[in-house]
Amino acid sequence: MENTYKSAGVDLEAGDETVRRIKSFAKSTFNKNVISDIGLFGGFYELDLTEYKKPVLVSSVDGVGTKLKIAFALNKHNTVGQDLVNHCTNDIAVCGAKPIYFLDYLAFGKLNPDVAEKIIEGFSIACRENECALIGGETAEMPGLYSPDEYDMSGTIVGIVEKDRVINGKGITKGDVLLGFASNGLHTNGYSLARKILFEKYKVTDKVDGLELPVGEELLKVHKSYLKLISHLKENLSIKGFSHITGGGIIGNTKRIIPEGLSLNINWSAWKLPAIFKLIQSTGNIPDEEMRKVFNIGIGLIAVINKNDAAKAIELSKQINENAIVLGEVI
């Protein structure tokens, strides 16, 4: 028997079919600045710098982690792409940047064009929502490295901000207030612990008292984008710092923007622990301190502001149906 690439587990036809299917999703995110078609060796994006005096590019790269295991278990692949784009968007939005384009990397054990199509549909949905162009990506088939029915993904986002509008926390002082905004669940962090605990007792399809959806669906809820909220607040108020609550929790992430010599005083009873976190904590008998380190525990974004601006910030948030919770202060 002759050896071919296909006999080694790589299907070039499946690759061509995937590219054919995903072109329309990528093109649905294009704007006038995108000057390349899908298929060239690089993605071309023409910068319009007329609004900027000193433009600064801001970039971030991330993955979705073991949340993908839930997608595999449910055979539901149209949300994890949204998770990735929204996570990356938040990471640069908290620095004051506006996203301009996104690139993805997908690696399969065995390339399934149906699954790839769903993932990339998710990328395109979130790119359109965040006004960001999906201008390129890489899809790899790696038999022997990943299981045939599994994949991994990462994404890179590039955004832009005026140099003197960068939000970096340098002006934060003692007495500043921390405003918190609700998360949509675990977002993309803490899944290794959540899976270990919950799936010793439950199946992904199990319905549990207190949860609106079955366990797997609850864990698969899309990582929320805070871009509109961040834009609305920073356009109408002087924001000293934003913190995207990911791995490391509220303290771990917010400390990144707090100047040396200052600390955080959090009122942990200022909000109600969402049901999914209650279930994880009670099922796994996890101490509060560990929960606060591993998970966002219901808060996905924090804004640090002068205490005199707190009332206005709460009002501004209400205008776009966001509820700002006073979580504590800088000490």
Phi and psi restraints in degrees (value plus and minus 20) as a CYANA .aco file:
   2 GLU   PHI     -94.0   -54.0
   2 GLU   PSI     122.2   162.2
   3 ASN   PHI    -105.7   -65.7
   3 ASN   PSI     113.4   153.4
   4 THR   PHI    -150.1  -110.1
   4 THR   PSI     147.8   187.8
   5 TYR   PHI     -78.9   -38.9
   5 TYR   PSI     -58.8   -18.8
   6 LYS   PHI     -83.7   -43.7
   6 LYS   PSI     -59.8   -19.8
   7 SER   PHI     -87.4   -47.4
   7 SER   PSI     -41.7    -1.7
   8 ALA   PHI    -107.2   -67.2
   8 ALA   PSI     -23.0    17.0
   9 GLY   PHI      85.6   125.6
   9 GLY   PSI     -13.9    26.1
  10 VAL   PHI    -133.5   -93.5
  10 VAL   PSI     101.1   141.1
  11 ASP   PHI    -126.7   -86.7
  11 ASP   PSI      82.1   122.1
  12 LEU   PHI     -85.5   -45.5
  12 LEU   PSI     -53.8   -13.8
  13 GLU   PHI     -84.2   -44.2
  13 GLU   PSI     -60.6   -20.6
  14 ALA   PHI     -82.4   -42.4
  14 ALA   PSI     -55.9   -15.9
  15 GLY   PHI     -83.8   -43.8
  15 GLY   PSI     -65.9   -25.9
  16 ASP   PHI     -82.7   -42.7
  16 ASP   PSI     -61.7   -21.7
  17 GLU   PHI     -83.9   -43.9
  17 GLU   PSI     -59.6   -19.6
  18 THR   PHI     -83.1   -43.1
  18 THR   PSI     -66.9   -26.9
  19 VAL   PHI     -79.3   -39.3
  19 VAL   PSI     -62.8   -22.8
  20 ARG   PHI     -80.3   -40.3
  20 ARG   PSI     -62.1   -22.1
  21 ARG   PHI     -92.1   -52.1
  21 ARG   PSI     -54.0   -14.0
  22 ILE   PHI    -108.0   -68.0
  22 ILE   PSI     -31.8     8.2
  23 LYS   PHI     -75.6   -35.6
  23 LYS   PSI     -62.6   -22.6
  24 SER   PHI     -87.3   -47.3
  24 SER   PSI     -53.9   -13.9
  25 PHE   PHI     -85.6   -45.6
  25 PHE   PSI     -65.8   -25.8
  26 ALA   PHI     -81.9   -41.9
  26 ALA   PSI     -66.1   -26.1
  27 LYS   PHI     -82.8   -42.8
  27 LYS   PSI     -47.8    -7.8
  28 SER   PHI     -87.1   -47.1
  28 SER   PSI     -33.2     6.8
  29 THR   PHI    -121.3   -81.3
  29 THR   PSI     -26.8    13.2
  30 PHE   PHI     -89.5   -49.5
  30 PHE   PSI     130.0   170.0
  31 ASN   PHI    -149.4  -109.4
  31 ASN   PSI    -193.9  -153.9
  32 LYS   PHI     -82.4   -42.4
  32 LYS   PSI     -39.1     0.9
  33 ASN   PHI    -100.5   -60.5
  33 ASN   PSI     -38.0     2.0
  34 VAL   PHI    -102.0   -62.0
  34 VAL   PSI     100.2   140.2
  35 ILE   PHI    -138.3   -98.3
  35 ILE   PSI      -7.1    32.9
  36 SER   PHI    -140.2  -100.2
  36 SER   PSI     135.0   175.0
  37 ASP   PHI    -114.2   -74.2
  37 ASP   PSI     139.4   179.4
  38 ILE   PHI     -86.6   -46.6
  38 ILE   PSI     114.1   154.1
  39 GLY   PHI     101.5   141.5
  39 GLY   PSI     -39.8     0.2
  40 LEU   PHI     -93.2   -53.2
  40 LEU   PSI     151.1   191.1
  41 PHE   PHI     -96.7   -56.7
  41 PHE   PSI     -32.8     7.2
  42 GLY   PHI    -165.7  -125.7
  42 GLY   PSI     139.6   179.6
  43 GLY   PHI    -116.7   -76.7
  43 GLY   PSI     110.8   150.8
  44 PHE   PHI    -126.2   -86.2
  44 PHE   PSI     109.8   149.8
  45 TYR   PHI    -155.9  -115.9
  45 TYR   PSI      96.9   136.9
  46 GLU   PHI    -105.6   -65.6
  46 GLU   PSI     102.0   142.0
  47 LEU   PHI    -101.9   -61.9
  47 LEU   PSI     110.3   150.3
  48 ASP   PHI    -119.3   -79.3
  48 ASP   PSI      84.5   124.5
  49 LEU   PHI    -122.6   -82.6
  49 LEU   PSI      -5.4    34.6
  50 THR   PHI     -81.5   -41.5
  50 THR   PSI     -48.6    -8.6
  51 GLU   PHI    -104.9   -64.9
  51 GLU   PSI     -27.1    12.9
  52 TYR   PHI    -133.7   -93.7
  52 TYR   PSI     122.2   162.2
  53 LYS   PHI    -111.6   -71.6
  53 LYS   PSI     -70.2   -30.2
  54 LYS   PHI    -150.8  -110.8
  54 LYS   PSI      61.1   101.1
  55 PRO   PHI     -89.7   -49.7
  55 PRO   PSI     119.8   159.8
  56 VAL   PHI    -142.5  -102.5
  56 VAL   PSI     109.9   149.9
  57 LEU   PHI    -105.9   -65.9
  57 LEU   PSI     117.2   157.2
  58 VAL   PHI    -143.8  -103.8
  58 VAL   PSI     110.0   150.0
  59 SER   PHI    -151.6  -111.6
  59 SER   PSI     139.0   179.0
  60 SER   PHI    -172.7  -132.7
  60 SER   PSI     129.8   169.8
  61 VAL   PHI    -151.8  -111.8
  61 VAL   PSI     122.4   162.4
  62 ASP   PHI    -178.5  -138.5
  62 ASP   PSI     154.5   194.5
  63 GLY   PHI    -148.2  -108.2
  63 GLY   PSI    -191.1  -151.1
  64 VAL   PHI    -129.4   -89.4
  64 VAL   PSI     -29.9    10.1
  65 GLY   PHI      47.8    87.8
  65 GLY   PSI    -174.3  -134.3
  66 THR   PHI    -100.7   -60.7
  66 THR   PSI     -13.3    26.7
  67 LYS   PHI     -78.2   -38.2
  67 LYS   PSI     -47.2    -7.2
  68 LEU   PHI     -77.7   -37.7
  68 LEU   PSI     -52.0   -12.0
  69 LYS   PHI     -80.5   -40.5
  69 LYS   PSI     -51.6   -11.6
  70 ILE   PHI     -91.3   -51.3
  70 ILE   PSI     -61.2   -21.2
  71 ALA   PHI     -80.4   -40.4
  71 ALA   PSI     -61.9   -21.9
  72 PHE   PHI     -82.8   -42.8
  72 PHE   PSI     -65.9   -25.9
  73 ALA   PHI     -83.4   -43.4
  73 ALA   PSI     -56.0   -16.0
  74 LEU   PHI    -112.5   -72.5
  74 LEU   PSI     -27.5    12.5
  75 ASN   PHI      33.0    73.0
  75 ASN   PSI      25.1    65.1
  76 LYS   PHI    -146.0  -106.0
  76 LYS   PSI      93.3   133.3
  77 HIS   PHI    -141.1  -101.1
  77 HIS   PSI     -12.5    27.5
  78 ASN   PHI    -113.1   -73.1
  78 ASN   PSI     -17.9    22.1
  79 THR   PHI    -128.9   -88.9
  79 THR   PSI     -48.5    -8.5
  80 VAL   PHI     -86.2   -46.2
  80 VAL   PSI     -48.9    -8.9
  81 GLY   PHI     -85.8   -45.8
  81 GLY   PSI     -58.3   -18.3
  82 GLN   PHI     -85.2   -45.2
  82 GLN   PSI     -60.6   -20.6
  83 ASP   PHI     -73.5   -33.5
  83 ASP   PSI     -67.5   -27.5
  84 LEU   PHI     -86.3   -46.3
  84 LEU   PSI     -67.0   -27.0
  85 VAL   PHI     -83.1   -43.1
  85 VAL   PSI     -64.1   -24.1
  86 ASN   PHI     -86.7   -46.7
  86 ASN   PSI     -59.6   -19.6
  87 HIS   PHI     -80.7   -40.7
  87 HIS   PSI     -69.1   -29.1
  88 CYS   PHI     -83.5   -43.5
  88 CYS   PSI     -60.9   -20.9
  89 THR   PHI     -78.2   -38.2
  89 THR   PSI     -68.1   -28.1
  90 ASN   PHI     -79.6   -39.6
  90 ASN   PSI     -59.7   -19.7
  91 ASP   PHI     -82.3   -42.3
  91 ASP   PSI     -52.3   -12.3
  92 ILE   PHI    -114.3   -74.3
  92 ILE   PSI     -47.3    -7.3
  93 ALA   PHI     -83.9   -43.9
  93 ALA   PSI     -56.0   -16.0
  94 VAL   PHI     -87.3   -47.3
  94 VAL   PSI     -35.0     5.0
  95 CYS   PHI    -110.9   -70.9
  95 CYS   PSI     -20.6    19.4
  96 GLY   PHI      77.5   117.5
  96 GLY   PSI     -18.9    21.1
  97 ALA   PHI    -107.8   -67.8
  97 ALA   PSI     132.8   172.8
  98 LYS   PHI    -123.6   -83.6
  98 LYS   PSI     106.1   146.1
  99 PRO   PHI     -86.7   -46.7
  99 PRO   PSI     122.0   162.0
 100 ILE   PHI    -139.2   -99.2
 100 ILE   PSI     -60.2   -20.2
 101 TYR   PHI    -170.9  -130.9
 101 TYR   PSI     142.6   182.6
 102 PHE   PHI    -155.7  -115.7
 102 PHE   PSI     123.1   163.1
 103 LEU   PHI    -147.7  -107.7
 103 LEU   PSI     121.1   161.1
 104 ASP   PHI    -138.8   -98.8
 104 ASP   PSI     137.1   177.1
 105 TYR   PHI    -151.5  -111.5
 105 TYR   PSI     104.4   144.4
 106 LEU   PHI    -143.6  -103.6
 106 LEU   PSI     111.4   151.4
 107 ALA   PHI    -146.4  -106.4
 107 ALA   PSI     102.4   142.4
 108 PHE   PHI    -131.2   -91.2
 108 PHE   PSI     129.6   169.6
 109 GLY   PHI     -90.2   -50.2
 109 GLY   PSI     -67.4   -27.4
 110 LYS   PHI    -157.2  -117.2
 110 LYS   PSI     101.3   141.3
 111 LEU   PHI     -88.7   -48.7
 111 LEU   PSI     100.3   140.3
 112 ASN   PHI    -133.2   -93.2
 112 ASN   PSI      88.4   128.4
 113 PRO   PHI     -76.7   -36.7
 113 PRO   PSI     -52.6   -12.6
 114 ASP   PHI     -83.6   -43.6
 114 ASP   PSI     -63.6   -23.6
 115 VAL   PHI     -89.5   -49.5
 115 VAL   PSI     -65.1   -25.1
 116 ALA   PHI     -78.1   -38.1
 116 ALA   PSI     -60.9   -20.9
 117 GLU   PHI     -81.1   -41.1
 117 GLU   PSI     -63.1   -23.1
 118 LYS   PHI     -85.4   -45.4
 118 LYS   PSI     -63.1   -23.1
 119 ILE   PHI     -80.4   -40.4
 119 ILE   PSI     -67.2   -27.2
 120 ILE   PHI     -93.1   -53.1
 120 ILE   PSI     -48.1    -8.1
 121 GLU   PHI     -80.2   -40.2
 121 GLU   PSI     -60.6   -20.6
 122 GLY   PHI     -82.0   -42.0
 122 GLY   PSI     -63.7   -23.7
 123 PHE   PHI     -75.7   -35.7
 123 PHE   PSI     -66.1   -26.1
 124 SER   PHI     -88.2   -48.2
 124 SER   PSI     -57.6   -17.6
 125 ILE   PHI     -78.8   -38.8
 125 ILE   PSI     -70.7   -30.7
 126 ALA   PHI     -90.2   -50.2
 126 ALA   PSI     -55.2   -15.2
 127 CYS   PHI     -83.0   -43.0
 127 CYS   PSI     -62.2   -22.2
 128 ARG   PHI     -84.7   -44.7
 128 ARG   PSI     -62.7   -22.7
 129 GLU   PHI     -83.0   -43.0
 129 GLU   PSI     -53.7   -13.7
 130 ASN   PHI    -117.0   -77.0
 130 ASN   PSI     -10.1    29.9
 131 GLU   PHI      31.2    71.2
 131 GLU   PSI      34.5    74.5
 132 CYS   PHI    -154.9  -114.9
 132 CYS   PSI     114.9   154.9
 133 ALA   PHI    -108.7   -68.7
 133 ALA   PSI     113.4   153.4
 134 LEU   PHI    -109.5   -69.5
 134 LEU   PSI      75.7   115.7
 135 ILE   PHI    -122.0   -82.0
 135 ILE   PSI     -19.9    20.1
 136 GLY   PHI     156.5   196.5
 136 GLY   PSI     150.8   190.8
 137 GLY   PHI    -197.0  -157.0
 137 GLY   PSI     158.7   198.7
 138 GLU   PHI    -156.0  -116.0
 138 GLU   PSI     110.6   150.6
 139 THR   PHI    -138.4   -98.4
 139 THR   PSI      99.3   139.3
 140 ALA   PHI    -137.9   -97.9
 140 ALA   PSI     125.6   165.6
 141 GLU   PHI    -132.3   -92.3
 141 GLU   PSI     102.2   142.2
 142 MET   PHI    -151.2  -111.2
 142 MET   PSI      55.3    95.3
 143 PRO   PHI     -81.5   -41.5
 143 PRO   PSI     118.5   158.5
 144 GLY   PHI      72.7   112.7
 144 GLY   PSI     -42.5    -2.5
 145 LEU   PHI    -115.6   -75.6
 145 LEU   PSI     -59.8   -19.8
 146 TYR   PHI    -139.8   -99.8
 146 TYR   PSI     133.8   173.8
 147 SER   PHI     -82.4   -42.4
 147 SER   PSI     131.6   171.6
 148 PRO   PHI     -76.8   -36.8
 148 PRO   PSI     -49.1    -9.1
 149 ASP   PHI    -124.5   -84.5
 149 ASP   PSI      -1.0    39.0
 150 GLU   PHI    -145.5  -105.5
 150 GLU   PSI     143.2   183.2
 151 TYR   PHI    -170.6  -130.6
 151 TYR   PSI     147.4   187.4
 152 ASP   PHI    -151.7  -111.7
 152 ASP   PSI     140.6   180.6
 153 MET   PHI    -168.0  -128.0
 153 MET   PSI     133.2   173.2
 154 SER   PHI    -165.5  -125.5
 154 SER   PSI     145.0   185.0
 155 GLY   PHI    -166.3  -126.3
 155 GLY   PSI     130.7   170.7
 156 THR   PHI    -143.8  -103.8
 156 THR   PSI     111.7   151.7
 157 ILE   PHI    -137.8   -97.8
 157 ILE   PSI     126.8   166.8
 158 VAL   PHI    -146.4  -106.4
 158 VAL   PSI     112.1   152.1
 159 GLY   PHI    -152.3  -112.3
 159 GLY   PSI    -199.0  -159.0
 160 ILE   PHI    -160.4  -120.4
 160 ILE   PSI     125.1   165.1
 161 VAL   PHI    -170.2  -130.2
 161 VAL   PSI     127.2   167.2
 162 GLU   PHI     -86.9   -46.9
 162 GLU   PSI     115.3   155.3
 163 LYS   PHI     -73.9   -33.9
 163 LYS   PSI     -62.4   -22.4
 164 ASP   PHI    -102.7   -62.7
 164 ASP   PSI     -16.0    24.0
 165 ARG   PHI    -129.1   -89.1
 165 ARG   PSI     -12.7    27.3
 166 VAL   PHI     -82.1   -42.1
 166 VAL   PSI     114.8   154.8
 167 ILE   PHI    -124.0   -84.0
 167 ILE   PSI      93.4   133.4
 168 ASN   PHI    -154.7  -114.7
 168 ASN   PSI     -15.0    25.0
 169 GLY   PHI      63.2   103.2
 169 GLY   PSI     -21.0    19.0
 170 LYS   PHI     -82.9   -42.9
 170 LYS   PSI     -47.2    -7.2
 171 GLY   PHI    -109.9   -69.9
 171 GLY   PSI     -15.1    24.9
 172 ILE   PHI     -87.8   -47.8
 172 ILE   PSI     112.8   152.8
 173 THR   PHI    -152.1  -112.1
 173 THR   PSI     146.9   186.9
 174 LYS   PHI     -75.1   -35.1
 174 LYS   PSI     115.7   155.7
 175 GLY   PHI      76.2   116.2
 175 GLY   PSI     -32.0     8.0
 176 ASP   PHI     -84.1   -44.1
 176 ASP   PSI     129.1   169.1
 177 VAL   PHI    -118.0   -78.0
 177 VAL   PSI     125.7   165.7
 178 LEU   PHI    -123.4   -83.4
 178 LEU   PSI     100.1   140.1
 179 LEU   PHI    -126.0   -86.0
 179 LEU   PSI     110.3   150.3
 180 GLY   PHI    -128.4   -88.4
 180 GLY   PSI     130.3   170.3
 181 PHE   PHI    -148.2  -108.2
 181 PHE   PSI     119.7   159.7
 182 ALA   PHI     -80.7   -40.7
 182 ALA   PSI     124.3   164.3
 183 SER   PHI    -109.8   -69.8
 183 SER   PSI     156.1   196.1
 184 ASN   PHI    -129.0   -89.0
 184 ASN   PSI       5.1    45.1
 185 GLY   PHI     104.7   144.7
 185 GLY   PSI    -166.6  -126.6
 186 LEU   PHI     -95.6   -55.6
 186 LEU   PSI     -32.0     8.0
 187 HIS   PHI      38.3    78.3
 187 HIS   PSI    -131.3   -91.3
 188 THR   PHI    -150.6  -110.6
 188 THR   PSI       9.2    49.2
 189 ASN   PHI    -155.0  -115.0
 189 ASN   PSI     125.5   165.5
 190 GLY   PHI      70.7   110.7
 190 GLY   PSI     -11.4    28.6
 191 TYR   PHI     -90.0   -50.0
 191 TYR   PSI     -49.7    -9.7
 192 SER   PHI     -83.3   -43.3
 192 SER   PSI     -62.8   -22.8
 193 LEU   PHI     -91.6   -51.6
 193 LEU   PSI     -65.1   -25.1
 194 ALA   PHI     -79.7   -39.7
 194 ALA   PSI     -63.0   -23.0
 195 ARG   PHI     -86.6   -46.6
 195 ARG   PSI     -64.4   -24.4
 196 LYS   PHI     -76.7   -36.7
 196 LYS   PSI     -63.5   -23.5
 197 ILE   PHI     -96.7   -56.7
 197 ILE   PSI     -73.4   -33.4
 198 LEU   PHI     -90.5   -50.5
 198 LEU   PSI     -57.3   -17.3
 199 PHE   PHI    -107.1   -67.1
 199 PHE   PSI     -17.6    22.4
 200 GLU   PHI     -98.1   -58.1
 200 GLU   PSI     -43.0    -3.0
 201 LYS   PHI    -133.9   -93.9
 201 LYS   PSI     -56.2   -16.2
 202 TYR   PHI    -138.2   -98.2
 202 TYR   PSI     139.7   179.7
 203 LYS   PHI    -117.9   -77.9
 203 LYS   PSI     140.0   180.0
 204 VAL   PHI     -79.8   -39.8
 204 VAL   PSI     -45.4    -5.4
 205 THR   PHI    -111.8   -71.8
 205 THR   PSI     -23.2    16.8
 206 ASP   PHI     -88.2   -48.2
 206 ASP   PSI     119.2   159.2
 207 LYS   PHI    -117.5   -77.5
 207 LYS   PSI     114.5   154.5
 208 VAL   PHI    -144.0  -104.0
 208 VAL   PSI     118.7   158.7
 209 ASP   PHI     -72.8   -32.8
 209 ASP   PSI     112.4   152.4
 210 GLY   PHI      78.6   118.6
 210 GLY   PSI     -42.7    -2.7
 211 LEU   PHI    -116.0   -76.0
 211 LEU   PSI     117.3   157.3
 212 GLU   PHI     -96.6   -56.6
 212 GLU   PSI     -45.2    -5.2
 213 LEU   PHI    -143.0  -103.0
 213 LEU   PSI     143.2   183.2
 214 PRO   PHI     -76.9   -36.9
 214 PRO   PSI     138.3   178.3
 215 VAL   PHI     -71.9   -31.9
 215 VAL   PSI     -68.9   -28.9
 216 GLY   PHI     -81.7   -41.7
 216 GLY   PSI     -64.7   -24.7
 217 GLU   PHI     -83.2   -43.2
 217 GLU   PSI     -58.1   -18.1
 218 GLU   PHI     -82.8   -42.8
 218 GLU   PSI     -62.0   -22.0
 219 LEU   PHI     -93.0   -53.0
 219 LEU   PSI     -40.7    -0.7
 220 LEU   PHI    -113.0   -73.0
 220 LEU   PSI     -19.8    20.2
 221 LYS   PHI     -71.7   -31.7
 221 LYS   PSI     119.8   159.8
 222 VAL   PHI     -89.8   -49.8
 222 VAL   PSI     113.1   153.1
 223 HIS   PHI     -75.1   -35.1
 223 HIS   PSI     104.9   144.9
 224 LYS   PHI     -95.1   -55.1
 224 LYS   PSI     120.7   160.7
 225 SER   PHI    -111.1   -71.1
 225 SER   PSI     112.4   152.4
 226 TYR   PHI    -125.3   -85.3
 226 TYR   PSI      -7.4    32.6
 227 LEU   PHI     -77.4   -37.4
 227 LEU   PSI     -68.6   -28.6
 228 LYS   PHI     -82.6   -42.6
 228 LYS   PSI     -62.1   -22.1
 229 LEU   PHI     -84.3   -44.3
 229 LEU   PSI     -67.6   -27.6
 230 ILE   PHI     -79.8   -39.8
 230 ILE   PSI     -66.3   -26.3
 231 SER   PHI     -80.6   -40.6
 231 SER   PSI     -65.3   -25.3
 232 HIS   PHI     -82.0   -42.0
 232 HIS   PSI     -63.2   -23.2
 233 LEU   PHI     -89.5   -49.5
 233 LEU   PSI     -66.1   -26.1
 234 LYS   PHI     -92.1   -52.1
 234 LYS   PSI     -43.1    -3.1
 235 GLU   PHI     -96.8   -56.8
 235 GLU   PSI     -42.0    -2.0
 236 ASN   PHI    -135.8   -95.8
 236 ASN   PSI     -19.2    20.8
 237 LEU   PHI    -175.4  -135.4
 237 LEU   PSI     137.2   177.2
 238 SER   PHI    -109.1   -69.1
 238 SER   PSI      85.2   125.2
 239 ILE   PHI    -115.7   -75.7
 239 ILE   PSI     108.4   148.4
 240 LYS   PHI    -103.4   -63.4
 240 LYS   PSI     -51.5   -11.5
 241 GLY   PHI    -187.8  -147.8
 241 GLY   PSI     130.2   170.2
 242 PHE   PHI    -143.3  -103.3
 242 PHE   PSI     126.3   166.3
 243 SER   PHI    -149.8  -109.8
 243 SER   PSI     104.7   144.7
 244 HIS   PHI    -110.1   -70.1
 244 HIS   PSI      99.3   139.3
 245 ILE   PHI    -107.2   -67.2
 245 ILE   PSI      83.3   123.3
 246 THR   PHI    -142.4  -102.4
 246 THR   PSI    -163.5  -123.5
 247 GLY   PHI     -80.0   -40.0
 247 GLY   PSI     109.8   149.8
 248 GLY   PHI      90.6   130.6
 248 GLY   PSI     -34.0     6.0
 249 GLY   PHI      52.3    92.3
 249 GLY   PSI    -187.9  -147.9
 250 ILE   PHI     -82.6   -42.6
 250 ILE   PSI     -68.9   -28.9
 251 ILE   PHI     -88.7   -48.7
 251 ILE   PSI     -70.9   -30.9
 252 GLY   PHI     -76.5   -36.5
 252 GLY   PSI     -60.9   -20.9
 253 ASN   PHI    -101.3   -61.3
 253 ASN   PSI     -58.6   -18.6
 254 THR   PHI     -93.1   -53.1
 254 THR   PSI     -49.9    -9.9
 255 LYS   PHI     -80.1   -40.1
 255 LYS   PSI     -45.5    -5.5
 256 ARG   PHI     -82.2   -42.2
 256 ARG   PSI     -46.0    -6.0
 257 ILE   PHI    -128.4   -88.4
 257 ILE   PSI     -18.3    21.7
 258 ILE   PHI    -110.1   -70.1
 258 ILE   PSI     104.3   144.3
 259 PRO   PHI     -79.2   -39.2
 259 PRO   PSI     134.9   174.9
 260 GLU   PHI     -77.7   -37.7
 260 GLU   PSI     122.9   162.9
 261 GLY   PHI      72.9   112.9
 261 GLY   PSI     -31.5     8.5
 262 LEU   PHI    -129.8   -89.8
 262 LEU   PSI     139.7   179.7
 263 SER   PHI    -160.1  -120.1
 263 SER   PSI    -199.9  -159.9
 264 LEU   PHI    -136.8   -96.8
 264 LEU   PSI     115.2   155.2
 265 ASN   PHI    -133.4   -93.4
 265 ASN   PSI      85.3   125.3
 266 ILE   PHI    -122.0   -82.0
 266 ILE   PSI     113.4   153.4
 267 ASN   PHI    -113.1   -73.1
 267 ASN   PSI      76.5   116.5
 268 TRP   PHI     -88.6   -48.6
 268 TRP   PSI     -32.9     7.1
 269 SER   PHI    -119.4   -79.4
 269 SER   PSI      -6.7    33.3
 270 ALA   PHI     -93.6   -53.6
 270 ALA   PSI     -35.5     4.5
 271 TRP   PHI    -163.1  -123.1
 271 TRP   PSI     143.1   183.1
 272 LYS   PHI    -110.0   -70.0
 272 LYS   PSI     112.9   152.9
 273 LEU   PHI     -85.9   -45.9
 273 LEU   PSI     100.9   140.9
 274 PRO   PHI     -79.8   -39.8
 274 PRO   PSI     134.8   174.8
 275 ALA   PHI     -76.5   -36.5
 275 ALA   PSI     -59.3   -19.3
 276 ILE   PHI     -83.4   -43.4
 276 ILE   PSI     -57.3   -17.3
 277 PHE   PHI     -92.4   -52.4
 277 PHE   PSI     -56.5   -16.5
 278 LYS   PHI     -80.3   -40.3
 278 LYS   PSI     -62.9   -22.9
 279 LEU   PHI     -83.8   -43.8
 279 LEU   PSI     -65.2   -25.2
 280 ILE   PHI     -81.3   -41.3
 280 ILE   PSI     -66.0   -26.0
 281 GLN   PHI     -85.0   -45.0
 281 GLN   PSI     -65.6   -25.6
 282 SER   PHI     -92.1   -52.1
 282 SER   PSI     -58.9   -18.9
 283 THR   PHI     -86.2   -46.2
 283 THR   PSI     -58.9   -18.9
 284 GLY   PHI    -117.7   -77.7
 284 GLY   PSI     -20.6    19.4
 285 ASN   PHI      31.7    71.7
 285 ASN   PSI      31.8    71.8
 286 ILE   PHI    -113.0   -73.0
 286 ILE   PSI     110.8   150.8
 287 PRO   PHI     -85.9   -45.9
 287 PRO   PSI     134.1   174.1
 288 ASP   PHI     -72.7   -32.7
 288 ASP   PSI     -64.2   -24.2
 289 GLU   PHI     -79.3   -39.3
 289 GLU   PSI     -61.0   -21.0
 290 GLU   PHI     -88.7   -48.7
 290 GLU   PSI     -62.2   -22.2
 291 MET   PHI     -76.7   -36.7
 291 MET   PSI     -64.2   -24.2
 292 ARG   PHI     -88.9   -48.9
 292 ARG   PSI     -44.3    -4.3
 293 LYS   PHI    -103.6   -63.6
 293 LYS   PSI     -56.6   -16.6
 294 VAL   PHI    -110.1   -70.1
 294 VAL   PSI     -59.1   -19.1
 295 PHE   PHI    -135.1   -95.1
 295 PHE   PSI     145.0   185.0
 296 ASN   PHI    -100.4   -60.4
 296 ASN   PSI     -31.1     8.9
 297 ILE   PHI      23.1    63.1
 297 ILE   PSI      15.7    55.7
 298 GLY   PHI      85.0   125.0
 298 GLY   PSI     -24.4    15.6
 299 ILE   PHI    -141.0  -101.0
 299 ILE   PSI      97.7   137.7
 300 GLY   PHI    -121.0   -81.0
 300 GLY   PSI     -38.6     1.4
 301 LEU   PHI    -165.8  -125.8
 301 LEU   PSI     121.4   161.4
 302 ILE   PHI    -146.6  -106.6
 302 ILE   PSI     115.7   155.7
 303 ALA   PHI    -131.0   -91.0
 303 ALA   PSI     115.0   155.0
 304 VAL   PHI    -126.9   -86.9
 304 VAL   PSI     102.1   142.1
 305 ILE   PHI    -158.7  -118.7
 305 ILE   PSI     143.2   183.2
 306 ASN   PHI     -83.2   -43.2
 306 ASN   PSI     117.6   157.6
 307 LYS   PHI     -79.6   -39.6
 307 LYS   PSI     -46.6    -6.6
 308 ASN   PHI     -90.2   -50.2
 308 ASN   PSI     -35.3     4.7
 309 ASP   PHI    -117.3   -77.3
 309 ASP   PSI     -22.3    17.7
 310 ALA   PHI     -79.3   -39.3
 310 ALA   PSI     -66.9   -26.9
 311 ALA   PHI     -81.9   -41.9
 311 ALA   PSI     -61.3   -21.3
 312 LYS   PHI     -86.3   -46.3
 312 LYS   PSI     -59.9   -19.9
 313 ALA   PHI     -84.0   -44.0
 313 ALA   PSI     -59.4   -19.4
 314 ILE   PHI     -84.5   -44.5
 314 ILE   PSI     -61.8   -21.8
 315 GLU   PHI     -85.8   -45.8
 315 GLU   PSI     -64.8   -24.8
 316 LEU   PHI     -79.0   -39.0
 316 LEU   PSI     -59.7   -19.7
 317 SER   PHI     -84.2   -44.2
 317 SER   PSI     -62.4   -22.4
 318 LYS   PHI     -78.5   -38.5
 318 LYS   PSI     -54.9   -14.9
 319 GLN   PHI     -77.4   -37.4
 319 GLN   PSI     -49.4    -9.4
 320 ILE   PHI    -135.6   -95.6
 320 ILE   PSI      12.2    52.2
 321 ASN   PHI      39.0    79.0
 321 ASN   PSI      15.0    55.0
 322 GLU   PHI    -132.9   -92.9
 322 GLU   PSI     122.2   162.2
 323 ASN   PHI    -126.7   -86.7
 323 ASN   PSI      93.4   133.4
 324 ALA   PHI    -108.2   -68.2
 324 ALA   PSI     109.5   149.5
 325 ILE   PHI    -132.0   -92.0
 325 ILE   PSI     108.5   148.5
 326 VAL   PHI     -94.9   -54.9
 326 VAL   PSI      92.1   132.1
 327 LEU   PHI    -117.5   -77.5
 327 LEU   PSI     -40.9    -0.9
 328 GLY   PHI     139.9   179.9
 328 GLY   PSI    -177.3  -137.3
 329 GLU   PHI    -168.6  -128.6
 329 GLU   PSI     147.4   187.4
 330 VAL   PHI    -108.2   -68.2
 330 VAL   PSI     111.5   151.5
